[in-house]
Structures are given as structure tokens and as C-alpha cells.
Amino acid sequence: MKLFNDEQKLICAKCHSVDGSASKSGPNLFAAGDAFGRRDLVDAVLRPSATIAPGYGTTIVETRTGNTYQGVVKQASDAGVQLMGVDGKLVSVAAAEVKEKSGSAVSLMPEGQHAALTLQEFTDLI
């Protein structure tokens, strides 16, 4: 758990919760060890865009003023859209401001998170 929360080495805790809530931009990992085998967990860390959990795909919103936001849709209505980015901040864009909205096949989870870890740390994380 210490490694999971260590923002100097990894950013897991910025996007993922482990307390059963889904309040962050990434899936809750509370029961990930029960739901998935070690091979699946390793693959999710090594290749985050290979399989993206339903409801956690990256959405890109371009505004009429030229701003671009990307994140996971937390709420969408006729009034607009709320995205939560990798930084954990919620951004609201009014429907009248949306120029274009599209999905992405690339996960918000950055590639290469494991690169700063020793083999033992990676094993501990999994």
C-alpha cells in the first residue's frame, strides 16, 4: 500500500481508490485481486491501453474557444459534461461551449509506470 500511495514513484493513488468508492478517474481497485488473476494485473500495469474498464475510457472535449480537456466522463447531460482528468480535478464544460467530443483508445493511465520500480517493488505492487 505504501508503494501504491507513493506519488514520487507512482501515481496510482491519484487516479485509483482502494476503499470501494469510484470517486476518482480510474477504476476502484478494492477487489481487483479477487476479480483478476496476477497475469491480468501485470498486463494492466504494463499495457494500460490494451483493456480499458467499461466506463473509464478517455473522452476528449474541444471547446469553441480552443481549449482541450481529456478525462473520464463523470456526468453528462443536456447541460454539458463533467470530466475528471488524471490530476483528479473535475472540469465542467457547458454544452454550448463544446465544439467536439470524441473518445480515445488510449488510457488515461500513463505507459511505463513500472519503469521506476525494481523487480521486487513491481512484485509488491501486484
N, C-alpha and C positions, 0 to 999 in steps of 0.2 A: 504494500500500500504506500509505503514511503516513496518508492520509485515512481509510482503512478502519479503522486502529487508533486513530484519534484519538477518544477517549471524550468529549472536550469538545464535539465537533461531532456525532458519530455514535456509535451503539452497536453497529455491525456486528460487531466482534471479540468482543463479549460473547456473542453467540449463534452466530456462524458461524466455522468454521475454514476455512483455505485450504491445509492440509497433508495432505489426504487422510483425516483422521480424522473420525469422526462423534461426537465426544465432547461436543458442545455441544447446545443446544436447537434450533438452526436447522440447515438442511442445510449440508453441506460445499460450499464454493464453488470448490474446487480446479480443476475443469474446466468451470465454468459458462460461460465464454467460448467453449469449444469445443462445448458441448451446446446453447446457446441463442443466438439472434440478439440484436443490440442492442435491437431493439424489445421483445423478451420481457424482457430485463434491465431496461430502463427501466420497463416495466409492473409488474414485480415490486417495484421500489422505490416507484413512485408509488401502486400499489394492492395492497398485500401480501396482502389477504384475497381477492383475485379468484381466485388459483390457489395453493393450498397444496400443497406437495410431499407425496407419499404418505409416511406415517409421521411427519409433522411437524404434524399437526392439534393444536389446543389441546384438552386434556381438563381438565374442571373436576371436582374432587373436594370434596364437602362431608362433613365428619366429624360423628359423633354429638355431639361437643362444640361444634359450631357453627363450627369453623374451615373456611375455604375455600382451596383451593390450585388454581392453574392452571398448566399446563405441558405439555410433550411427554412422553408415556409412554416411559420408557427401559427399564422392566421391569415386567411384570405376571405374577402367578401367583396360586395359591390363597391364598398367604400375605398378599398385598397388592399395592400398586402403588408404583412409584417415578416421580416426575415431576421433570423439570428445567425450572425456570422461566426467565424472561427474565434473571434475575440470575445464572444459571449454577449455582445451587445445587440439589443433588439433595435432594428431600424424599421420605421413605418414609412411607406410610400403611398400617398393618396392615388386612387385610380386615375384621376385627371392628370397626374404627373407621369404616369407610366407610358413610355414610348414603346418599349418592347420588353417582353418577359419570355425567357426560354429556360429550358432545362439543360443540364450538363452531365456528361458521362464521367466527369472527374469528381472524385470525392473531395469534400472539404478537408478531410484528413490528409495532411501532407505526406508525400512519399518520403522514405528514408528516415523515419523516426527512429528506427533501430540502429542507425549508423553510429550514434554516440555511445552505444551500450556495449559492455563487454558481453561475452557469451553467457556468463553467469547472471548478469543483470537481465539480459533478454529472457533467460530461462525463468528467473524470478518473476518477471513481468507477466509471462504467460501463465 
